[in-house]
């Protein structure tokens, strides 16, 4: 029982931290307007491990 409770608490703490990071990222986007598009990020990720690996996309408004 203790192990299950400890696992639950750990999971919830991680979930709370992820939410906190997501909110901070959203607030930064709202204040700066800097972003990369889904297409830019997808192209970059798809190039990983290939001979033509792309650099990370540039942030823009």
C-alpha positions in Angstrom: 0.0 0.0 0.0 2.8 2.4 0.9 4.5 1.7 -2.4 1.4 2.4 -4.4 0.8 5.7 -2.5 4.5 6.7 -3.1 4.2 5.9 -6.8 1.0 7.9 -7.0 2.5 10.9 -5.3 5.6 10.8 -7.5 3.4 10.6 -10.6 1.3 13.5 -9.5 4.3 15.6 -8.7 5.7 14.9 -12.2 2.3 15.8 -13.7 2.2 19.0 -11.7 5.7 20.0 -12.8 4.9 19.3 -16.5 1.8 21.5 -16.2 3.8 24.2 -14.6 6.3 24.1 -17.4 3.6 24.1 -20.0 1.9 27.2 -18.4 5.3 29.0 -18.3 5.9 28.1 -22.0 2.5 29.4 -22.9 3.0 32.6 -21.0 6.4 33.2 -22.7 4.8 32.7 -26.1 2.1 35.1 -25.2 4.6 37.8 -24.1 7.2 37.4 -26.8 5.3 35.9 -29.7 8.4 33.8 -30.6 7.6 30.4 -31.9 8.5 27.7 -34.5 5.8 26.1 -36.6 4.7 22.5 -36.4 6.0 21.9 -39.9 9.5 23.4 -39.0 9.8 21.2 -35.9 8.5 18.1 -37.7 11.0 18.5 -40.5 13.8 19.0 -38.0 12.8 15.9 -36.0 12.4 13.8 -39.1 15.9 14.7 -40.1 17.4 13.3 -36.9 19.9 10.5 -37.5 20.1 11.1 -41.2 23.0 12.3 -43.3 21.1 15.5 -43.9 20.2 16.3 -40.3 18.8 19.9 -40.0 19.7 22.4 -37.4 17.0 23.3 -34.9 14.4 25.7 -36.3 14.8 29.4 -35.7 12.3 31.1 -33.4 10.3 33.8 -35.1 7.2 36.0 -34.7 
